[in-house]
Amino acid sequence: MRTRIWIALVMLGAVVLAGCSSGGVMPASTTNATVSSVNSASTAPSTPPVGGFKHVVAFGDSLSDDGAYTLAAISVYAPPPFSVPFTGLPYPAGGQFTINGAPTGNWTDVLARDLGTSLSPNLIGYGTPAGVYYLSLGGPTPTPTYCVFSAPIASGFADCTNFAEGGAMVTNPVGIGHTSGALTVPVTAQVQSYLTQFGGTFNSNQLVTVLAGNNDIFTALGTVAVNEAGGMSNTEAVATAHATVQQAADDLAAQVKVITGKGGTYVLVFTLPDSAKTPFGRGLPYTGASPAVAPPAGYVCDPTLTLTPCFLLSNLVQVFNQRLLNDLQGQPVKVLDGYALVNQESANPAQFGFTNVTEPVCDIYGPVLSQLGNSSLFCNPDTLVGGLNPNTSLFADDVHPTPAGHQVIAGATLQAIHSFGWTP
């Protein structure tokens, strides 16, 4: 079952993007909803649930994934020469998109603990040449097994309500890394899977988090150069990308409405962080020369320069976020501004205890991770860059946070739901 994975999205890197220029700007909108306006107009409760939150239900992608691909990490690290036995979740050698084996993990896990509950993956699996296998208590099996490391659903105490999966898109089942084995169950299917397993309804003792769309944006970004090579003008290619991410935002908002329509009472939706602020975004080719070339040493991507791929990346995030906010205006949900949070971390890292917000702390191009897709999914304390402190670094790999970064997200989420009146 030894597998190679390409979840870190570098597949959309220099080769695909080298010809990409981004003359487009964010399309005009007749509605200018903001995080503040959505939260002010929200009809969601302003008091805590009776008895407090009993469960966290998470939908999304790798930023919220707390171990859906643990089986892939076990297949790499359990055999020699690593010989790291699997004794339960979380697996210390890999399985989450961060530095595995740290005292804290994904923000969803941290948040659940802060709320006095727990959280585990709903489904753990990965594809192999022999087919997709899933993790069960008896080992790998070709049959999907849900809630393996949880109390039974019928007990009312099941914590297997993290449906997020790395690489997942909003509606497209073929997400990032799917052809390499990642399940990439899209958000639409995640929500339906919850409803199928948990009686068709949500309840008022659940905090439901929705953080998705990143992979739709990365995919749309990669298609700009492809469409230009196919004969589209730059304007047409960028307009197509805009339409793609707007549709993804509409589709995500539709799933949020499914959640609230099925009894979701405390629903928190996140705007997407600006991916141009990540090491991936900072390392995109720049188009200061013709043809486009890789950035010179020391270059930092400036998303305000309109002839750079990172401008388009930042622009697509803003287009997605604006459309999502417009769609959520007047809905019974609350929004956390993930876009503003990452901008604050980048502009004032010391405020969050960071000294490094530009370099990945995992050695993604080193002897181990370079063979495993350059992803923090397989990162642990034995695969770090020497001289970089994971406790004061924001990024584990090109796009995913360190445990310290996840702590910031969890803290901001806890603070936000408190400000909404959802906690005492």
MIMIVO-85095 format. One record per residue (C-alpha): residue in one letter; chain; x, y, z. Coordinates in Angstrom, 1 decimal, always signed. Example, Ala and Ser with C-alpha at 12.3 -4.5 7.8 and 13.67 -1.06 7.14 Angstrom:
<pt A; A; <+12.3; -4.5; +7.8>> <pt S; A; <+13.7; -1.1; +7.1>> 
***
This chain:
<pt M; A; <+0.0; +0.0; +0.0>> <pt R; A; <+3.0; +2.3; -0.2>> <pt T; A; <+1.6; +5.4; -2.0>> <pt R; A; <+2.7; +8.7; -3.4>> <pt I; A; <+0.6; +11.7; -2.7>> <pt W; A; <+0.4; +15.2; -4.2>> <pt I; A; <-1.9; +17.0; -1.8>> <pt A; A; <+0.2; +20.1; -1.3>> <pt L; A; <-1.1; +21.5; -4.6>> <pt V; A; <+2.3; +22.1; -6.1>> <pt M; A; <+1.0; +20.2; -9.1>> <pt L; A; <-0.4; +23.6; -10.1>> <pt G; A; <+3.0; +25.2; -10.0>> <pt A; A; <+5.5; +26.8; -12.4>> <pt V; A; <+4.9; +24.7; -15.5>> <pt V; A; <+1.1; +25.2; -15.6>> <pt L; A; <+1.2; +28.8; -14.4>> <pt A; A; <+4.3; +30.1; -16.2>> <pt G; A; <+2.3; +31.5; -19.1>> <pt C; A; <-0.4; +32.9; -16.8>> <pt S; A; <-0.9; +36.7; -16.6>> <pt S; A; <-3.9; +38.1; -14.8>> <pt G; A; <-5.2; +41.2; -16.4>> <pt G; A; <-8.6; +40.6; -14.9>> <pt V; A; <-9.8; +42.2; -11.7>> <pt M; A; <-12.6; +41.2; -9.3>> <pt P; A; <-15.9; +41.5; -11.2>> <pt A; A; <-18.3; +44.1; -10.0>> <pt S; A; <-21.1; +43.0; -7.7>> <pt T; A; <-24.5; +44.6; -7.2>> <pt T; A; <-24.4; +43.3; -3.6>> <pt N; A; <-21.5; +44.2; -1.4>> <pt A; A; <-22.1; +42.0; +1.6>> <pt T; A; <-19.4; +42.0; +4.2>> <pt V; A; <-18.6; +39.7; +7.1>> <pt S; A; <-20.0; +42.3; +9.4>> <pt S; A; <-23.2; +42.7; +7.4>> <pt V; A; <-23.8; +39.0; +7.2>> <pt N; A; <-23.3; +38.6; +10.9>> <pt S; A; <-25.4; +41.6; +11.8>> <pt A; A; <-28.4; +40.4; +9.6>> <pt S; A; <-28.0; +36.8; +10.7>> <pt T; A; <-31.1; +35.2; +12.3>> <pt A; A; <-28.9; +32.6; +14.1>> <pt P; A; <-29.3; +32.4; +17.9>> <pt S; A; <-27.5; +34.9; +20.1>> <pt T; A; <-27.6; +32.6; +23.1>> <pt P; A; <-25.8; +29.3; +23.8>> <pt P; A; <-27.4; +26.0; +23.2>> <pt V; A; <-29.1; +24.5; +26.2>> <pt G; A; <-26.5; +22.3; +27.9>> <pt G; A; <-23.7; +23.7; +25.7>> <pt F; A; <-22.2; +22.2; +22.6>> <pt K; A; <-22.1; +18.4; +22.6>> <pt H; A; <-20.5; +17.9; +19.2>> <pt V; A; <-18.5; +19.6; +16.5>> <pt V; A; <-19.5; +18.7; +12.9>> <pt A; A; <-16.9; +19.7; +10.4>> <pt F; A; <-17.2; +19.9; +6.6>> <pt G; A; <-14.4; +21.0; +4.2>> <pt D; A; <-11.0; +20.2; +2.9>> <pt S; A; <-7.5; +19.6; +4.3>> <pt L; A; <-7.6; +22.6; +6.5>> <pt S; A; <-10.2; +20.8; +8.6>> <pt D; A; <-9.2; +17.2; +7.9>> <pt D; A; <-8.2; +15.5; +11.2>> <pt G; A; <-7.1; +12.2; +9.8>> <pt A; A; <-9.1; +11.0; +6.7>> <pt Y; A; <-5.8; +9.8; +5.1>> <pt T; A; <-4.2; +8.3; +8.1>> <pt L; A; <-4.1; +4.9; +6.3>> <pt A; A; <-1.7; +6.3; +3.8>> <pt A; A; <+0.6; +7.5; +6.5>> <pt I; A; <+0.4; +4.1; +8.2>> <pt S; A; <+1.4; +2.4; +4.9>> <pt V; A; <+4.5; +4.5; +4.7>> <pt Y; A; <+5.6; +4.7; +8.4>> <pt A; A; <+4.5; +1.4; +9.9>> <pt P; A; <+6.9; -0.9; +7.9>> <pt P; A; <+10.7; -0.7; +8.2>> <pt P; A; <+12.8; +1.4; +8.1>> <pt F; A; <+10.5; +3.7; +10.0>> <pt S; A; <+8.7; +1.1; +12.1>> <pt V; A; <+6.2; +3.4; +13.8>> <pt P; A; <+3.4; +1.2; +15.0>> <pt F; A; <-0.3; +2.3; +14.8>> <pt T; A; <-1.8; +2.4; +18.2>> <pt G; A; <-4.8; +4.6; +17.5>> <pt L; A; <-5.6; +8.1; +16.5>> <pt P; A; <-3.9; +10.5; +16.0>> <pt Y; A; <-1.1; +8.6; +14.3>> <pt P; A; <+2.1; +10.4; +15.5>> <pt A; A; <+4.0; +9.9; +12.2>> <pt G; A; <+1.3; +11.3; +9.8>> <pt G; A; <-2.3; +11.6; +8.8>> <pt Q; A; <-3.1; +15.3; +9.4>> <pt F; A; <-1.9; +18.2; +7.2>> <pt T; A; <+0.4; +19.8; +9.7>> <pt I; A; <+3.3; +18.6; +11.9>> <pt N; A; <+2.1; +15.2; +13.1>> <pt G; A; <+3.0; +14.1; +16.6>> <pt A; A; <+2.8; +17.6; +18.1>> <pt P; A; <+0.9; +17.9; +21.4>> <pt T; A; <-1.9; +19.7; +19.5>> <pt G; A; <-3.2; +19.0; +16.0>> <pt N; A; <-5.8; +20.3; +13.6>> <pt W; A; <-7.8; +23.3; +14.7>> <pt T; A; <-11.0; +21.3; +14.6>> <pt D; A; <-9.6; +18.9; +17.2>> <pt V; A; <-8.4; +21.8; +19.4>> <pt L; A; <-11.7; +23.5; +19.1>> <pt A; A; <-13.6; +20.4; +20.1>> <pt R; A; <-11.5; +19.9; +23.2>> <pt D; A; <-11.9; +23.6; +24.1>> <pt L; A; <-15.7; +23.0; +24.0>> <pt G; A; <-15.4; +20.0; +26.2>> <pt T; A; <-16.0; +17.4; +23.5>> <pt S; A; <-14.0; +15.3; +21.0>> <pt L; A; <-13.8; +14.7; +17.3>> <pt S; A; <-12.6; +11.9; +15.0>> <pt P; A; <-12.7; +11.3; +11.2>> <pt N; A; <-15.9; +9.9; +9.8>> <pt L; A; <-14.1; +7.9; +7.2>> <pt I; A; <-10.4; +6.9; +6.9>> <pt G; A; <-9.3; +5.5; +3.5>> <pt Y; A; <-6.9; +5.8; +0.6>> <pt G; A; <-6.6; +4.4; -2.9>> <pt T; A; <-4.0; +1.9; -4.0>> <pt P; A; <-3.4; +0.1; -7.3>> <pt A; A; <-5.6; -2.7; -5.9>> <pt G; A; <-8.4; -0.3; -5.2>> <pt V; A; <-9.6; +1.9; -2.3>> <pt Y; A; <-9.0; +0.6; +1.2>> <pt Y; A; <-10.4; +1.8; +4.4>> <pt L; A; <-9.2; +1.6; +8.0>> <pt S; A; <-11.1; -0.6; +10.3>> <pt L; A; <-10.3; -1.9; +13.8>> <pt G; A; <-9.2; -5.2; +12.0>> <pt G; A; <-7.0; -3.4; +9.6>> <pt P; A; <-7.4; -2.3; +6.0>> <pt T; A; <-10.6; -3.4; +4.3>> <pt P; A; <-12.1; -2.7; +0.8>> <pt T; A; <-15.4; -1.9; +2.5>> <pt P; A; <-16.1; +1.6; +3.6>> <pt T; A; <-16.2; +1.7; +7.4>> <pt Y; A; <-17.6; +4.7; +9.2>> <pt C; A; <-17.0; +5.9; +12.8>> <pt V; A; <-14.3; +3.3; +13.5>> <pt F; A; <-12.7; +5.2; +16.4>> <pt S; A; <-15.9; +6.5; +17.9>> <pt A; A; <-18.7; +5.5; +20.1>> <pt P; A; <-21.6; +4.0; +18.0>> <pt I; A; <-23.9; +6.5; +16.4>> <pt A; A; <-26.9; +5.0; +18.1>> <pt S; A; <-25.4; +5.8; +21.5>> <pt G; A; <-25.8; +9.5; +21.0>> <pt F; A; <-22.1; +10.0; +21.9>> <pt A; A; <-20.5; +9.4; +18.5>> <pt D; A; <-17.7; +12.0; +17.8>> <pt C; A; <-17.0; +10.8; +14.2>> <pt T; A; <-18.4; +14.0; +12.8>> <pt N; A; <-15.3; +15.3; +11.0>> <pt F; A; <-16.3; +14.8; +7.3>> <pt A; A; <-13.5; +17.1; +5.9>> <pt E; A; <-11.0; +15.5; +3.5>> <pt G; A; <-7.8; +16.8; +2.0>> <pt G; A; <-8.1; +17.7; -1.6>> <pt A; A; <-11.9; +18.0; -1.5>> <pt M; A; <-13.7; +20.4; -3.7>> <pt V; A; <-17.3; +21.7; -3.2>> <pt T; A; <-19.0; +19.6; -5.8>> <pt N; A; <-16.4; +17.9; -8.0>> <pt P; A; <-15.5; +14.4; -6.6>> <pt V; A; <-12.2; +14.4; -8.5>> <pt G; A; <-10.3; +16.8; -6.2>> <pt I; A; <-6.7; +17.5; -5.7>> <pt G; A; <-4.7; +14.3; -5.4>> <pt H; A; <-7.6; +12.1; -6.4>> <pt T; A; <-5.8; +10.3; -9.2>> <pt S; A; <-3.0; +9.5; -6.7>> <pt G; A; <-5.4; +7.8; -4.2>> <pt A; A; <-7.0; +10.6; -2.1>> <pt L; A; <-10.7; +10.1; -1.6>> <pt T; A; <-11.5; +13.8; -2.0>> <pt V; A; <-15.2; +13.3; -1.2>> <pt P; A; <-16.7; +16.7; -2.1>> <pt V; A; <-18.6; +18.9; +0.4>> <pt T; A; <-21.9; +18.0; -1.2>> <pt A; A; <-21.3; +14.3; -0.6>> <pt Q; A; <-20.0; +15.0; +2.9>> <pt V; A; <-23.2; +16.7; +3.9>> <pt Q; A; <-25.3; +13.9; +2.4>> <pt S; A; <-23.2; +11.3; +4.2>> <pt Y; A; <-23.8; +13.1; +7.5>> <pt L; A; <-27.6; +13.1; +6.8>> <pt T; A; <-27.6; +9.4; +5.9>> <pt Q; A; <-25.7; +8.3; +9.0>> <pt F; A; <-27.2; +10.6; +11.5>> <pt G; A; <-30.9; +10.3; +10.9>> <pt G; A; <-31.4; +13.1; +8.3>> <pt T; A; <-31.1; +16.0; +10.7>> <pt F; A; <-28.7; +18.3; +12.6>> <pt N; A; <-29.5; +19.5; +16.1>> <pt S; A; <-29.0; +22.5; +18.3>> <pt N; A; <-26.3; +21.0; +20.4>> <pt Q; A; <-23.9; +20.9; +17.4>> <pt L; A; <-21.5; +23.5; +16.2>> <pt V; A; <-21.3; +23.0; +12.5>> <pt T; A; <-18.2; +24.4; +10.7>> <pt V; A; <-17.9; +24.9; +6.9>> <pt L; A; <-14.5; +25.8; +5.5>> <pt A; A; <-14.2; +24.9; +1.8>> <pt G; A; <-13.4; +26.2; -1.7>> <pt N; A; <-9.6; +26.4; -1.5>> <pt N; A; <-9.2; +23.5; -4.0>> <pt D; A; <-11.8; +24.9; -6.4>> <pt I; A; <-9.7; +28.1; -6.5>> <pt F; A; <-6.4; +26.3; -7.0>> <pt T; A; <-7.9; +24.3; -9.8>> <pt A; A; <-9.4; +27.4; -11.4>> <pt L; A; <-6.0; +29.1; -11.2>> <pt G; A; <-4.3; +26.2; -13.0>> <pt T; A; <-6.8; +26.3; -15.9>> <pt V; A; <-6.1; +29.9; -16.9>> <pt A; A; <-2.9; +29.1; -18.7>> <pt V; A; <-4.5; +25.9; -20.1>> <pt N; A; <-7.4; +27.9; -21.5>> <pt E; A; <-5.0; +30.5; -23.0>> <pt A; A; <-3.0; +27.7; -24.6>> <pt G; A; <-6.3; +26.4; -26.0>> <pt G; A; <-7.0; +29.7; -27.8>> <pt M; A; <-8.8; +31.8; -25.2>> <pt S; A; <-7.7; +35.4; -24.7>> <pt N; A; <-6.4; +36.3; -21.2>> <pt T; A; <-9.6; +38.2; -20.5>> <pt E; A; <-11.7; +35.2; -21.5>> <pt A; A; <-9.6; +32.8; -19.5>> <pt V; A; <-9.7; +35.0; -16.4>> <pt A; A; <-13.5; +35.5; -16.8>> <pt T; A; <-13.9; +31.7; -17.0>> <pt A; A; <-11.9; +31.3; -13.8>> <pt H; A; <-14.0; +34.0; -12.1>> <pt A; A; <-17.2; +32.2; -13.1>> <pt T; A; <-15.8; +28.9; -11.9>> <pt V; A; <-15.1; +30.1; -8.4>> <pt Q; A; <-18.4; +32.0; -8.2>> <pt Q; A; <-20.2; +28.9; -9.0>> <pt A; A; <-18.3; +27.0; -6.3>> <pt A; A; <-19.3; +29.7; -3.8>> <pt D; A; <-22.9; +29.4; -4.9>> <pt D; A; <-22.7; +25.7; -4.5>> <pt L; A; <-21.2; +26.0; -1.0>> <pt A; A; <-23.8; +28.4; +0.1>> <pt A; A; <-26.5; +26.0; -1.2>> <pt Q; A; <-25.0; +23.3; +1.1>> <pt V; A; <-25.1; +25.7; +4.0>> <pt K; A; <-28.8; +26.2; +3.3>> <pt V; A; <-29.2; +22.4; +3.3>> <pt I; A; <-27.6; +22.3; +6.7>> <pt T; A; <-29.8; +25.0; +8.2>> <pt G; A; <-32.8; +23.6; +6.5>> <pt K; A; <-32.2; +20.2; +8.1>> <pt G; A; <-32.0; +21.6; +11.7>> <pt G; A; <-28.5; +23.1; +11.8>> <pt T; A; <-28.8; +25.9; +14.4>> <pt Y; A; <-25.3; +27.0; +15.2>> <pt V; A; <-23.6; +27.1; +11.7>> <pt L; A; <-20.2; +28.9; +11.3>> <pt V; A; <-18.9; +29.5; +7.7>> <pt F; A; <-15.4; +30.7; +7.0>> <pt T; A; <-14.2; +33.0; +4.4>> <pt L; A; <-11.1; +31.6; +2.7>> <pt P; A; <-7.6; +32.8; +3.6>> <pt D; A; <-5.6; +34.6; +0.9>> <pt S; A; <-3.5; +31.9; -0.6>> <pt A; A; <-1.1; +34.4; -2.1>> <pt K; A; <+0.2; +34.8; +1.5>> <pt T; A; <+1.2; +31.2; +1.6>> <pt P; A; <+4.6; +29.8; +0.6>> <pt F; A; <+2.9; +28.4; -2.5>> <pt G; A; <+1.5; +31.8; -3.5>> <pt R; A; <+4.8; +33.6; -2.7>> <pt G; A; <+6.7; +31.2; -4.9>> <pt L; A; <+4.6; +31.4; -8.0>> <pt P; A; <+6.4; +32.5; -11.2>> <pt Y; A; <+6.3; +36.2; -11.8>> <pt T; A; <+5.7; +37.8; -15.2>> <pt G; A; <+8.0; +40.8; -15.0>> <pt A; A; <+9.8; +39.3; -18.0>> <pt S; A; <+8.5; +37.8; -21.2>> <pt P; A; <+8.2; +34.9; -21.4>> <pt A; A; <+7.4; +34.3; -17.7>> <pt V; A; <+10.2; +32.9; -15.6>> <pt A; A; <+10.7; +31.6; -12.1>> <pt P; A; <+11.2; +34.3; -9.5>> <pt P; A; <+14.7; +35.4; -8.8>> <pt A; A; <+16.3; +34.7; -5.4>> <pt G; A; <+14.7; +36.8; -2.7>> <pt Y; A; <+11.6; +37.7; -4.7>> <pt V; A; <+8.4; +37.8; -2.7>> <pt C; A; <+5.2; +37.7; -4.6>> <pt D; A; <+3.4; +41.0; -4.5>> <pt P; A; <-0.4; +40.3; -5.0>> <pt T; A; <-0.9; +44.0; -5.8>> <pt L; A; <+1.0; +43.7; -9.0>> <pt T; A; <-1.6; +42.8; -11.6>> <pt L; A; <+0.7; +41.0; -14.0>> <pt T; A; <+1.5; +38.2; -11.6>> <pt P; A; <-0.1; +34.8; -11.1>> <pt C; A; <-0.2; +35.5; -7.3>> <pt F; A; <-2.4; +38.5; -8.1>> <pt L; A; <-4.8; +36.3; -9.9>> <pt L; A; <-4.7; +33.8; -7.0>> <pt S; A; <-5.5; +36.5; -4.5>> <pt N; A; <-8.1; +37.9; -6.8>> <pt L; A; <-9.9; +34.5; -7.2>> <pt V; A; <-10.0; +34.1; -3.4>> <pt Q; A; <-11.6; +37.6; -3.1>> <pt V; A; <-14.1; +36.8; -5.8>> <pt F; A; <-15.1; +33.5; -4.1>> <pt N; A; <-15.4; +35.2; -0.7>> <pt Q; A; <-17.5; +38.1; -2.0>> <pt R; A; <-19.9; +35.8; -3.8>> <pt L; A; <-20.2; +33.5; -0.7>> <pt L; A; <-20.9; +36.5; +1.6>> <pt N; A; <-23.5; +37.8; -0.9>> <pt D; A; <-25.2; +34.4; -0.9>> <pt L; A; <-25.2; +34.2; +2.9>> <pt Q; A; <-26.6; +37.7; +3.5>> <pt G; A; <-29.8; +37.3; +5.6>> <pt Q; A; <-29.2; +33.6; +6.3>> <pt P; A; <-29.3; +32.0; +9.8>> <pt V; A; <-25.5; +31.6; +10.0>> <pt K; A; <-22.4; +33.4; +11.2>> <pt V; A; <-19.2; +34.0; +9.4>> <pt L; A; <-15.6; +34.0; +10.6>> <pt D; A; <-13.2; +36.1; +8.5>> <pt G; A; <-10.4; +33.7; +7.6>> <pt Y; A; <-9.2; +36.1; +4.9>> <pt A; A; <-8.6; +38.9; +7.5>> <pt L; A; <-7.0; +36.5; +10.0>> <pt V; A; <-4.2; +35.3; +7.6>> <pt N; A; <-3.7; +38.9; +6.5>> <pt Q; A; <-3.2; +39.9; +10.1>> <pt E; A; <-0.8; +37.0; +10.7>> <pt S; A; <+1.3; +38.1; +7.7>> <pt A; A; <+1.3; +41.8; +8.5>> <pt N; A; <+1.9; +41.4; +12.3>> <pt P; A; <+3.3; +38.0; +13.0>> <pt A; A; <+4.6; +38.9; +16.4>> <pt Q; A; <+1.1; +39.5; +17.6>> <pt F; A; <+0.5; +35.8; +17.2>> <pt G; A; <+3.9; +34.6; +18.4>> <pt F; A; <+5.3; +34.0; +14.9>> <pt T; A; <+8.8; +34.8; +13.7>> <pt N; A; <+8.4; +33.0; +10.4>> <pt V; A; <+5.4; +33.4; +8.2>> <pt T; A; <+7.1; +32.7; +4.8>> <pt E; A; <+9.0; +29.4; +4.9>> <pt P; A; <+7.6; +25.9; +5.4>> <pt V; A; <+9.0; +24.3; +8.5>> <pt C; A; <+8.5; +20.8; +7.2>> <pt D; A; <+11.4; +19.6; +4.9>> <pt I; A; <+9.0; +19.1; +2.0>> <pt Y; A; <+11.9; +18.8; -0.5>> <pt G; A; <+14.0; +16.6; +1.8>> <pt P; A; <+14.8; +12.9; +1.5>> <pt V; A; <+11.5; +11.7; +2.9>> <pt L; A; <+8.8; +14.2; +2.0>> <pt S; A; <+10.1; +14.7; -1.5>> <pt Q; A; <+9.2; +11.1; -2.1>> <pt L; A; <+5.7; +11.6; -0.7>> <pt G; A; <+4.3; +14.5; -2.6>> <pt N; A; <+6.0; +17.3; -0.7>> <pt S; A; <+3.1; +17.3; +1.7>> <pt S; A; <+2.8; +17.9; +5.5>> <pt L; A; <+0.4; +14.9; +5.5>> <pt F; A; <+3.5; +12.9; +6.2>> <pt C; A; <+5.4; +15.5; +8.2>> <pt N; A; <+6.5; +14.8; +11.8>> <pt P; A; <+9.3; +16.0; +14.1>> <pt D; A; <+11.8; +13.8; +12.2>> <pt T; A; <+11.1; +15.6; +8.9>> <pt L; A; <+11.6; +19.3; +9.8>> <pt V; A; <+13.9; +21.9; +8.4>> <pt G; A; <+16.9; +22.5; +10.7>> <pt G; A; <+17.0; +25.9; +12.2>> <pt L; A; <+13.2; +26.7; +11.9>> <pt N; A; <+11.2; +26.6; +15.0>> <pt P; A; <+7.8; +24.9; +14.5>> <pt N; A; <+6.3; +26.7; +17.5>> <pt T; A; <+7.0; +30.1; +15.9>> <pt S; A; <+6.3; +29.3; +12.3>> <pt L; A; <+3.0; +29.6; +10.6>> <pt F; A; <+3.3; +27.1; +7.7>> <pt A; A; <+4.0; +23.4; +7.8>> <pt D; A; <+4.2; +23.0; +4.0>> <pt D; A; <+3.4; +25.2; +1.0>> <pt V; A; <-0.2; +25.8; +2.1>> <pt H; A; <-1.0; +24.2; +5.4>> <pt P; A; <-0.5; +25.6; +9.0>> <pt T; A; <+1.7; +24.2; +11.7>> <pt P; A; <+0.1; +23.2; +14.9>> <pt A; A; <+0.8; +26.7; +16.1>> <pt G; A; <-1.1; +28.0; +13.1>> <pt H; A; <-4.0; +25.7; +13.8>> <pt Q; A; <-4.0; +27.0; +17.4>> <pt V; A; <-4.6; +30.5; +16.1>> <pt I; A; <-7.5; +29.3; +14.0>> <pt A; A; <-9.0; +27.5; +16.9>> <pt G; A; <-8.5; +30.4; +19.2>> <pt A; A; <-10.1; +32.8; +16.7>> <pt T; A; <-13.0; +30.5; +16.3>> <pt L; A; <-13.6; +30.2; +20.0>> <pt Q; A; <-13.4; +33.9; +20.4>> <pt A; A; <-15.8; +34.4; +17.5>> <pt I; A; <-18.5; +32.0; +18.8>> <pt H; A; <-18.2; +33.7; +22.2>> <pt S; A; <-18.8; +37.1; +20.6>> <pt F; A; <-21.9; +35.7; +18.9>> <pt G; A; <-23.2; +34.6; +22.3>> <pt W; A; <-22.9; +31.0; +21.5>> <pt T; A; <-20.8; +30.2; +24.6>> <pt P; A; <-21.3; +31.5; +28.2>> 
***
